[in-house]
Amino acid sequence: MLTTLAGTRVEDLDTPAMLIDLDAMDRNIAHIAGTLKAAGVNWRPHAKGHKTPAIAHRQIAAGAIGVTCAKLGEAEVFAQNGVKDILIASQVVGPIKARRLAALIASTGSDVVVAVDDASNVRELDAAAGELGVRPRVVIEIDTGMQRAGTQPGAPTVELAKLVHSLPNLRFAGVMSWEGHAVSMKDHEVRREAIERSIGQLLETAEACRAAGLPVEIVSCGGSGTYLTTSKQQGITEVQAGGATLGDIFYRELQSPAEPALTLMVQVISRPTPDRIIFDAGRKTVDPTTRSPEVRGVEGVVGLGLSAEHGTLKLDRPNTEIKVGDRLYFDIGYHDQALHLHENLYAVRDGVVVGVWPTLSRGKIQ
């Protein structure tokens, strides 16, 4: 049983293994929670990256009000594992999913918030909720520059909010957006201005809803690439930043204060030439699409290749010190594209496994 691995030394684990530095992660959690508390906003961290109820419960213990999920299937897993306040930040569309949403609330007692941007979807959610006698909360997603889902700011959002508020089986709760288009802006001042413009549209629309007599309790936005600016905008009620909990390279390169808390441990399985190292992890272990992982402590690396099951390090000099069977350690580039590939995460303190955490919502893409 995996529970028997508690107390195991890291070097005695089989590979590949995804390790979490428990102390570093807890410091990251404390920093985000403290930053948002000081700004007077709630923390509702996104769980789409870590997929792990054990991590969500540590965040909640530190002050988070609940979690944000990307998919209904994720929300089902977190609700079944004791998380009660859940925002599903993507549209739950179609009669099948509408019935599942209603059943989730009825069976677990979770207070779920669902994002909408379409009138027909609103009506099908209301109908399904009525059949099971539940009343989910609803927020209108607004497109404030991301150019993905969402209503337009201002009047279109207000009109949809009025529809939600008029229906008997839904509770209009507020508005949300994601200023993700600003994350890729390299110039920090330009990024800050883009974030503030985006949040300005969200806040103005929230006020327009209030002026129309609608109760706006939730004004939700923000991610790990924006929360340091977003949380300072007066009128925001909650921030969804979750990725900084694990401090991957992607977020640290955005000048996030998060510490690296993730390590992929692999094993060298072949040394065909002195300038090439083959290890036992490929794209089925870590996806390099957004940001490649980086090996620690190996000098002269000039190339990293990942096939399905193998990884290759190309060196600019011969290296005969690294042997077949040795362990290598990688910083994770972007944890959203890594943790869902692993059945379990190994929580480690001082080189010893203290917990084995199943990634229970991995594969929950429906």
SEKOLTI-531889 format. One record per atom (N, C-alpha, C): residue in one letter; x, y, z. Coordinates in steps of 0.1 Angstrom, whole numbers, plus 5000, padded with zeros to 4 digits. Example, Ala and Ser with C-alpha at 12.3 -4.5 7.8 and 13.67 -1.06 7.14 Angstrom:
! SEKOLTI-531889
a513249435078 a512349555078 a513249675078 s512849785071 s513749895071 s512950005079 
! end
This chain:
! SEKOLTI-531889
m500849885000 m500050005000 m500950125000 l500450234993 l501250354992 l501450425006 t500450405015 t500550465028 t501850415035 t502350295032 t503550245039 t504750315034 l504650405024 l505850475020 l506150595029 a505250635038 a505550735048 a506750695056 g507650785057 g508950745064 g510050705055 t509750675042 t510650635032 t511650755029 r512850725027 r513750825022 r513550855007 v513650975003 v513351004989 v514150924980 e515450894983 e516250824973 e515850674972 d514950634981 d514450494980 d513150484973 l512550594968 l511350584960 l511750544946 d510750474939 d510950444925 d510750564917 t511150554904 t511150674896 t510350644883 p509850744876 p509850894880 p508950914892 a509251014900 a508451054911 a508351204912 m507151254915 m506951394916 m506951434931 l507851514935 l508051544949 l507651684952 i506951694964 i506551834969 i507351864981 d508151964981 d508852014993 d507752075002 l507352005012 l506152045020 l506452185027 d507552205032 d507852335039 d507752455029 a508352435017 a508352535007 a506952565003 m506152465001 m504752484996 m503952555007 d504152515020 d503452585031 d503852725032 r505052755029 r505452895030 r504852975018 n504752915006 n504052974995 n502553004999 i501952905004 i500552915008 i500353025018 a501253035028 a501153135038 a501353275032 h502253285022 h502453415016 h501253465008 i500653375000 i499553414992 i498353455001 a498153365011 a497053385020 a497253525028 g498453545032 g498753665040 g498653795031 t499053785018 t498953895009 t497553935007 l496653835004 l495253865001 l494553905014 k494853855025 k494153895037 k494554045040 a495754085038 a496154215040 a495454315031 a495154265018 a494454345009 a492954345011 g492454265020 g491054255023 g490154175014 v490754085007 v490054004997 v490153855001 n489153774997 n489153634999 n490053564989 w490453444993 w491353354985 w490553234981 r490353214968 r489753094962 r490653034952 p491652954956 p492752914947 p492252814937 h492752824925 h492452734914 h493052604917 a492352494915 a492852354917 a493052284905 k492952344893 k493052274880 k494552224878 g495452294885 g496852254883 g497252134892 h496952144905 h497452044914 h496551924914 k495251934912 k494351824911 k494151744924 t494551794935 t494851714947 t494051774959 p493051704964 p492251754976 p493151774988 a494251704990 a495151725001 a495751865001 i496051914989 i496652044988 i495552144991 a494352124985 a493252214988 a492952235003 h493052125010 h492752135024 h493852215032 r495052205027 r496052285033 r495852435030 q495452465018 q495152605015 q493952655023 i492952575025 i491752615033 i492152635047 a492952545052 a493452565066 a494152695068 a494852745057 a495552865058 a494752995056 g493452975052 g492553085051 g491753095038 a492053005028 a491253005016 a489752965019 i488853035012 i487453005014 i486852885007 g487652834998 g487252714990 g488152704978 v487752644967 v488552634955 v487852674943 t488652694933 t488152714919 t488452594911 c487552544903 c487752434894 c487552474880 a488152404871 a487952434856 a486852354850 k486552234856 k485652144850 k484652094861 l483452054857 l482451994866 l483051874872 g483751794864 g484351664870 g485251694881 e486051794880 e486951834891 e486151874904 a485051954901 a484251994913 a483651874920 e483251774912 e482651654918 e483651594928 v484851584923 v485951514931 v486151594944 f486351734943 f486651814955 f485451814965 a484251814959 a483051814968 a482951684975 q483251574969 q483251444975 q484351424985 n485351514985 n486451504994 n486451625004 g485251675007 g485051765018 g485251915015 v485451955003 v485552094999 v484152144996 k483552235003 k482152275001 k481952394993 d482852494993 d482652614986 d483552614973 i482852594962 i483552564949 i482952654938 l483952724931 l483552794919 l484052714907 i483052684898 i483452624885 i483552744875 a484752774871 a485052894864 a484952874849 s484352764845 s484052744830 s482552714829 q482052734817 q480652714815 q480252564816 v479152544823 v478652404825 v477452394815 v477652334803 v476652354792 v476152214789 g474852214785 g474152094780 g473352034791 p472251964788 p471351894798 p472051794806 i473051724801 i473751624809 i474551684820 k475351784817 k476151854827 k475251934837 a474151994831 a473252064840 a472651974851 r472251854847 r471751754857 r472851714867 r474051694861 r475151654870 r475451764881 l475451894876 l475652004886 l474552004897 a473351984893 a472251984903 a472451864912 a472751754907 a472951634915 a474151644924 l475251714920 l476351734928 l475951814941 i475151914939 i474752004950 i473851924959 a472851854953 a471951774961 a472551664969 s473551604964 s474151484970 s475251514980 t475951634979 t477051664988 t476751784997 g475751864993 g475451985001 g476452094998 s477252084988 s478252184985 s477552304979 d478152424983 d477552554978 d478452594966 v477952544954 v478652564942 v478252694935 v479352754929 v479152874921 v479452834907 v478652864897 v478952834883 v478952954874 a479952964865 a480053074856 a479153054844 v478553164839 v477753154827 v477953274818 d477653264805 d477753384796 d476653374785 d475653284787 d474653264776 d473353234782 a472253304777 a470953294782 a470353154781 s470653084770 s470052944769 s470652854780 n471952874782 n472552794792 n472052824806 v471752954809 v471152994822 v469852914824 r469052914813 r467752854815 r467852694817 e468752634810 e468852494812 e469452454826 l470252544832 l470752524846 l469552544855 d468752644853 d467552664861 d466652544861 a466352494849 a465452374848 a465952254855 a467252224854 a467852114860 a467852124875 a468152244880 a468152274894 a466752264900 g465752304893 g464352294897 g463952144899 e464452064890 e464051924891 e464551854904 l465651904909 l466251834921 l466151924933 g465452034932 g465252124943 g466452194949 v467352234941 v468552304945 v468652444939 r469452524944 r469652664939 r471052704938 p471752664928 p473152704927 p473352854925 r474552894930 r474953034928 r475453044914 v475253164908 v475753194894 v476453324894 v477653324887 v478353444884 v478353464868 i478353584864 i478453614849 i479953624846 e480453544837 e481853564832 e481853684822 i482753774824 i482953894815 i484253884808 d484253914795 d485453924787 d486054064789 t487154074797 t487754204799 t489054214792 g489254134781 g490454144773 g491054014770 m490653904777 m491253774774 m490853724760 q489653764756 q489053724743 q488953574742 r488353524753 r487953374753 r486453374756 a486053314766 a484653314770 a484253444777 g482953474778 g482453584786 g481653684778 t480753744785 t479853854780 t480753984778 q480254074771 q480854204770 q480554284783 p481554364787 p481254444799 p480054544797 g479554584808 g478454684808 g477054614806 a476354684797 a474854644795 a474654494791 p475454434782 p475154294780 p475254204792 t476154234801 t476354154813 t475154184823 v474754314824 v473654344832 v472354274828 e472154264815 e470854204810 e470854054813 l472053984812 l472053844815 l471953824830 a472553914838 a472353914852 a470953924857 k470154014850 k468754024853 k467953894851 l468353824840 l467653694837 l467953594848 v469253584852 v469653494862 v468853524875 h468753654879 h468153694891 h466653664891 s466053664879 s464553644877 s464153504878 l465053404877 l464753264877 l464653204891 p463753114893 p463453074907 p464452974912 n465252914904 n466152804909 n467652844908 l467952964906 l469253014905 l469453134915 r470653154920 r470953264928 r472053354921 f471653474917 f472653554911 f473653604922 a474953574920 a475953604930 a476853714927 g477053734914 g478053844910 g478653824896 v479953864895 v480653864883 v482053814885 m482653764874 m484053724874 m484653744860 s486053754860 s486753764848 s488153704850 w488953694840 w490353654841 w491153744832 e492053814838 e492953904830 e494153834825 g493953714821 g495153634817 g495853684805 h495253764796 h495953824785 h497153914789 a497153954802 a498254044807 a499453964811 v499253834814 v500353754820 v501553744811 s501353744798 s502453724788 s503253854785 m502753964790 m503354094788 m504654104796 k505754114789 k507054114796 k507354234804 d506954354799 d507254474806 d506254484818 h506854494830 h506054484842 h505054604843 e505454724838 e504654844839 e503454824829 v503754774817 v502754754807 v501754644812 r502254544819 r501454434824 r500554494835 r501054574844 r500254634855 r499154724849 e499454804839 e498454884833 e497354804827 a497754694820 a496754604814 a495854534824 i496454494835 i495654434846 i494654534851 e495054654854 e494154754859 e493054794850 r493354804837 r492254824827 r491254714827 s491754594828 s490854474828 s489954474840 i490554494852 i489854494864 i488954614865 g489354724859 g488454844859 g487154814852 q487154734841 q485954694834 q485054604842 l485754514849 l484954424858 l484254504869 l485054594875 l484454664886 l483354754882 e483454824870 e482454914865 e481154834862 t481354714857 t480154624854 t479454584866 a480254544877 a479654514890 a478854624895 e479354744894 e478554864898 e477354884890 a477354854877 a476254874868 a475154774872 c475554644876 c474654544881 c473954594894 r474754654903 r474154704916 r473254814913 a473554904904 a472655014900 a471354964895 a471354844889 a470154784884 a469354714894 g469754714907 g469154654918 g469454504920 l470654464914 l471054324915 l472054314927 p471954204934 p472954174945 p474254124940 v475254204941 v476654154937 v477454124949 e477554004953 e478353964964 e479753924960 i479953864948 i481153814943 i481653894932 v482953944933 v483654004922 v485053924921 s485153824913 s486153734913 s487053744901 c488353734903 c489353744892 c490753694897 g491753724889 g493153704894 g493653564893 g494953564889 g495653434889 g497053464895 s497853354895 s499253364901 s500153464894 g499853484881 g500653584873 g500153724875 t499053754882 t498453884883 t498053924897 y498053834907 y497353864920 y498053974928 l499353994926 l499954104934 l499454244930 t498954254917 t498354374913 t496854374915 t496254264911 t494754244911 t494254264925 s494854204935 s494354214949 s494254354954 k495054444948 k495054584953 k493954674947 q493154614938 q492154694932 q490854694941 q490454804946 q489354814955 q488054774949 g487354684955 g486154634950 g486154484946 i487354434945 i487554284942 i487154214955 t486454104955 t486154034967 t486853904968 e487353844957 e488153724958 e489053704946 v490153634949 v491253614939 v491453464938 q491653414925 q491753274922 q493153214921 a494153294925 a495553254923 a495753114929 g496253024922 g496552884927 g497952834924 g498452874912 g499652814907 g500852844916 a500852964922 a502053014930 a502252924942 t501252844946 t501352754957 t502552664955 l502852624942 l503852524940 l505152584934 g505052714930 g506252794926 g507052734915 d506352704904 d507052644892 d507852754885 i508652724875 i509552814868 i508652924861 f507552884855 f506752974848 f506353094856 y505853064868 y505453174877 y506553254883 r507653184886 r508853254892 r509453354881 e509353314869 e509853404858 e508953534857 l507753524862 l506853644863 l507153724875 q508253694882 q508653764894 q507753734906 s507053624906 s506353574917 s507253554929 p506953584941 p507753554952 p507753414957 a507053324950 a506953184954 a508253114953 e508453024962 e509652934962 e509352814953 p510352754947 p510152624940 p509852514950 a508652454949 a508252344958 a508052214951 l508352204938 l508152084930 l509452034925 t509651904925 t510851844920 t510451714913 l510851684901 l510651564894 l511951484896 m511851374902 m513051284904 m512951174893 v514051154886 v514151054875 v515450974877 q515550864869 q516650784870 q517350774857 v518650774857 v519450754845 v519350614841 i519050584828 i518850444824 i519850414812 s520550514807 s521550474797 s522550594795 r523850554793 r524850654790 r525550614777 p524850624765 p525350574753 p526650644748 t526850774752 t528050854749 t528350934761 p529550984762 p529951074773 p529151204774 d528651244762 d527951374762 d526451364761 r525951244764 r524451224763 r524051134775 i522951184781 i522351114793 i520851084790 i520550954791 i519150914789 i518450884803 f517250934805 f516550904818 f515150864815 d514550814826 d513250744824 d512050824825 a511950944819 a510851024819 a510751104806 g509551094800 g509351174788 g508051254789 r507451274778 r506251354777 r505051294785 k505051164788 k504051104796 k504251134811 t505351194814 t505751234828 t505651384830 v506051464820 v506051604821 v505951664807 d504951754805 d504751814792 d505451944792 p506451964782 p507252084782 p506652194773 t505352184769 t504852274759 t504952424763 t504452454775 t504452594780 t505852634785 r506452544793 r507752574798 r508452444801 s509652434796 s510452304798 s510952294813 p511052174818 p511652154830 p513152184829 e513852204840 e515252224840 e515952134851 v517052064846 v517751974855 v518652054864 r518752004876 r519652074886 r520952004887 g522052074888 g523352024892 g524051954881 v523651964869 v524451904858 v524952014849 e526252024848 e526952124840 e526952094826 g526852204818 g527152194803 g525952144795 v524752154801 v523552104794 v523252204782 v523152154770 v522852234759 v521552194752 g520952084756 g519652044750 g518951944759 l517651954759 l516751864766 l515751814756 g515651674754 g514651614745 g513751524753 l512551524749 l511551434756 l510751364745 s510851234745 s510051154737 s508951094746 a508250994741 a507050944749 a507550904763 e508550814764 e508850754777 e510350784781 h511050854772 h512550874775 h512751024775 g513751064783 g514351194782 g515851194779 t516251294772 t517651304767 t518251434771 l519351434778 l520151554781 l521351544772 k521551654764 k522751674755 k523751764762 l524951724763 l525951804770 l526951864761 d527551974764 d528652034756 d530051984759 r530051894768 r531351834773 r531151694777 p532251614777 p532051474782 p531851474797 n531051384802 n530751364816 n530651214819 t531651174827 t531651024830 t531351004845 e530951114852 e530651094866 e529251044868 i528351084859 i526951044860 i526750904855 k526350804863 k526250664859 k524850624857 v524650504850 v523450444849 v522950404863 g521650434866 g521150414880 g521150534889 d521950644885 d521950764893 d520650834892 r520250914902 r519051004902 r519451144897 l518451194889 l518551334885 l517251404890 y517351534892 y516351614898 y516051734889 f514751754886 f514351864877 f513351954884 d513552084881 d512552184884 d511452174874 i510252194878 i509052184869 i508852314862 g508652314849 g508452434842 g507052494844 y506052414843 y504652454844 y503852344849 h503452354862 h502852234869 h501552194863 d500752284857 d499452244851 d499652134840 q500852134834 q501152034824 q502051924829 a502051894842 a502851794848 a502051704858 l501451774867 l500851694879 l499751604875 h498951644864 h497851554860 h498351424854 l499651414851 l500251294845 l500651194856 h500551234869 h500951144880 h499851104888 e499750974892 e498750924901 e498850974915 n500150994919 n500451034933 n501551144933 l501451224943 l502451324947 l503051284960 y504351304961 y505051264974 y505451384982 a504751404993 a505051525002 a506251485010 v507251575009 v508651545015 v509051655024 r509651615035 r510251705045 r511551645049 d512651735047 d513951695051 d514351555045 g514051535032 g514451415025 g513651295028 v512551305036 v511751185040 v510351205036 v509751105030 v508351115026 v507451115039 v506551225039 v505651235050 v504151215046 g503951205033 g502551175028 g502651145013 v501651065010 v501451024995 v500051074992 w499951174983 w498751244980 w498251204966 p497151134965 p496551104951 p496051224944 t496351234932 t495851344923 t494451304918 l493451314927 l492151244925 l491351304913 s491651434910 s490851484899 s491551484885 r492651404885 r493351394872 r492351314862 g492351354850 g491551294840 g490051334840 k489751424850 k488351474851 k488151584841 i488051554828 i487951654818 i486551684813 q485551614819 q484151634815 q483451724825 
! end
